[in-house]
Amino acid sequence: MQINSLLEEYILAHIDAEPELLTKIDRDTHLKMLQTNMNSGHLQGRLLKMLTQMIRPHRILEIGTFVGYSALCFAEGLEEDGELHTIEIDDEIEDLARANFALSEHGHKITLHMGDAMDILSSFADESFDMAFMDGDKKAYWDHYEALLPKLRSGGFILADNTLWYGKVVQKVPGNDHSTLGILDFNKKLSGDSRVEKVILPVRDGLTLIRKK
């Protein structure tokens, strides 16, 4: 679900300004990358930072680093001794993400893990997180969620991005649109999951807030 462009301009003019480095990252992403919609952007970025400050996690796990914009927003909201572990499968953007982290005063809070999310999640066998952000392969959302939930402390939060998926969740879906089908499957299963509380926010492309009981 996309916000009306005039409303979006109004919102962006009346919230905290986007930090200079994030403005540069967003601009460079639009100039150099094809899938620019994968970047969180100003509004969602400020929301991610504020949610981090509200929840006050010590350890955050992110699936889907891309160029590092969302990771830097989480890191900005973390206390100085906080940790963010972020997972990215595309090794072609590893150097760019690492370079962006190096430019930030909050970059030292971030550890980048390269590889398949399910493999890396399994390596965190005895580790616990206070908060997680799902923004990886939409076809694997439910698998990622099931792998994440046991690693989340009671009372912890998962933020699942893109859960309205360009409004396609209320449209007729072709059988070969596997990403939309993955989001629909995730939303349906999550709605009946009694292990958690959940609410969908119509921010940007849909952000589901999930609290583990």
C-alpha positions in Angstrom: 0.0 0.0 0.0 1.6 3.3 -1.1 0.9 6.6 0.6 -0.5 9.4 -1.7 2.5 11.4 -2.9 1.2 14.7 -1.5 0.5 13.1 1.9 4.0 11.6 1.8 5.6 14.9 1.1 3.6 16.4 4.0 4.6 13.6 6.4 8.3 13.9 5.4 8.2 17.6 6.0 6.8 17.2 9.5 9.0 14.4 11.0 12.6 14.3 12.0 15.0 14.9 9.1 16.8 12.0 7.4 20.4 11.9 8.6 22.9 13.2 6.0 24.6 9.8 5.6 21.2 8.0 5.0 20.2 10.6 2.5 23.5 9.9 0.6 22.9 6.1 0.8 19.4 6.5 -0.5 20.5 8.8 -3.4 23.3 6.5 -4.3 21.0 3.4 -4.2 18.6 5.1 -6.7 21.6 6.0 -8.9 23.4 2.6 -8.8 20.9 -0.1 -7.9 18.0 -1.7 -9.8 15.7 -2.7 -6.9 15.6 0.7 -5.2 12.3 -0.2 -3.6 14.3 -2.5 -1.3 15.6 0.5 0.5 13.6 1.4 3.7 13.8 5.2 3.1 13.1 8.3 5.2 9.7 7.5 6.8 10.3 3.9 7.6 13.8 4.5 8.6 12.8 7.1 11.3 10.1 4.6 12.4 12.6 1.8 12.8 14.9 4.0 14.8 12.0 5.1 17.1 10.7 1.6 17.6 14.2 0.6 18.6 14.3 3.4 21.2 10.9 2.4 22.5 11.6 -1.3 22.8 15.2 -0.8 24.0 16.6 -4.1 22.7 20.2 -5.1 23.4 20.5 -7.5 20.5 18.7 -7.2 17.1 18.7 -9.8 14.3 18.0 -8.6 10.7 17.3 -10.7 7.7 18.0 -8.8 4.5 20.7 -6.2 4.7 20.6 -4.8 1.1 22.8 -1.6 1.2 22.5 -1.3 5.0 20.0 1.5 5.3 17.7 -0.2 7.7 20.6 -1.7 9.7 21.9 1.8 10.3 18.5 3.0 11.4 18.4 0.2 14.0 22.0 0.8 15.1 21.2 4.5 15.5 18.4 3.6 18.0 20.5 1.1 19.9 22.4 1.9 23.1 26.2 2.2 22.7 26.7 -1.4 23.8 23.9 -2.8 21.6 24.4 -5.3 18.9 22.8 -5.7 15.4 23.4 -8.9 13.5 22.3 -8.6 9.9 22.2 -11.3 7.2 22.6 -10.8 3.4 22.7 -13.5 0.8 23.8 -11.4 -2.2 27.6 -11.2 -2.1 27.6 -8.6 -4.9 26.5 -5.9 -2.5 28.6 -7.0 0.5 31.3 -4.4 -0.2 28.8 -1.6 -0.6 27.0 -2.5 2.7 30.3 -2.7 4.6 31.4 0.6 3.1 28.2 2.3 4.3 28.6 0.8 7.8 32.2 2.1 7.9 31.0 5.7 7.2 28.6 5.7 10.2 29.4 6.5 13.8 27.0 3.6 14.6 28.7 1.1 12.3 30.7 -0.6 15.1 27.4 -2.0 16.5 26.7 -4.0 13.3 27.9 -7.5 12.4 27.3 -8.5 8.8 26.8 -12.2 8.1 26.9 -13.3 4.4 25.0 -16.4 3.3 21.6 -18.1 3.4 19.4 -16.9 6.2 18.3 -20.4 7.3 21.9 -21.6 7.5 23.0 -18.6 9.5 20.0 -18.7 11.8 20.8 -22.4 12.6 24.3 -21.3 13.6 22.8 -19.0 16.3 21.7 -22.2 18.2 22.2 -20.9 21.8 21.8 -17.2 21.2 18.8 -15.0 22.1 17.6 -11.8 20.6 15.3 -9.0 21.8 14.1 -7.9 18.4 14.2 -9.0 14.8 13.5 -7.5 11.3 12.3 -9.7 8.5 13.1 -8.3 5.0 14.5 -11.2 3.1 13.1 -13.6 0.6 9.3 -13.3 0.6 8.9 -16.9 -0.5 10.7 -18.0 2.7 9.0 -15.6 5.2 7.2 -18.3 7.2 10.3 -20.5 7.3 12.3 -17.4 8.5 9.7 -16.6 11.1 9.6 -20.2 12.5 13.4 -20.2 12.7 13.5 -16.7 14.4 10.7 -17.2 17.0 12.6 -19.7 19.2 15.6 -17.3 19.3 13.5 -14.4 20.4 13.0 -13.8 24.1 9.5 -13.7 25.6 8.2 -10.2 25.2 10.5 -9.6 22.2 9.4 -8.2 18.9 9.7 -9.2 15.2 9.0 -6.6 12.6 8.0 -8.1 9.2 8.4 -5.8 6.3 6.4 -5.7 3.0 3.4 -7.5 4.4 1.0 -5.6 2.1 3.2 -6.2 -0.9 2.2 -3.4 -3.2 -1.4 -4.0 -2.5 -1.2 -7.4 -4.2 -2.5 -9.1 -1.1 -6.1 -8.0 -2.0 -5.7 -8.7 -5.7 -6.1 -11.9 -7.8 -2.6 -13.5 -7.7 -1.2 -15.5 -10.6 0.1 -19.0 -9.7 3.6 -18.1 -10.7 3.8 -15.0 -8.4 5.7 -16.8 -5.7 6.7 -13.7 -3.7 3.0 -12.6 -3.3 1.9 -16.1 -2.5 4.7 -16.3 0.1 3.4 -13.1 1.8 -0.2 -14.3 1.7 0.8 -17.6 3.3 2.8 -15.8 6.0 -0.1 -13.4 6.8 -2.6 -16.2 6.9 -0.6 -18.4 9.2 0.5 -15.5 11.4 -3.1 -14.4 11.9 -3.8 -17.7 13.6 -0.6 -18.0 15.6 -1.5 -17.9 19.3 2.2 -17.7 20.3 2.3 -14.0 19.4 0.3 -10.8 19.3 0.4 -9.0 16.0 -0.8 -5.8 14.2 -0.2 -4.7 10.6 0.7 -1.0 10.1 -0.1 0.4 6.6 3.3 2.2 6.5 5.1 2.2 3.2 4.5 -1.4 1.9 3.1 -2.8 5.1 5.0 -3.4 8.4 3.7 -6.1 10.8 4.6 -5.7 14.5 4.8 -9.1 16.2 5.2 -9.6 20.0 6.2 -13.0 21.4 4.0 -13.8 24.4 
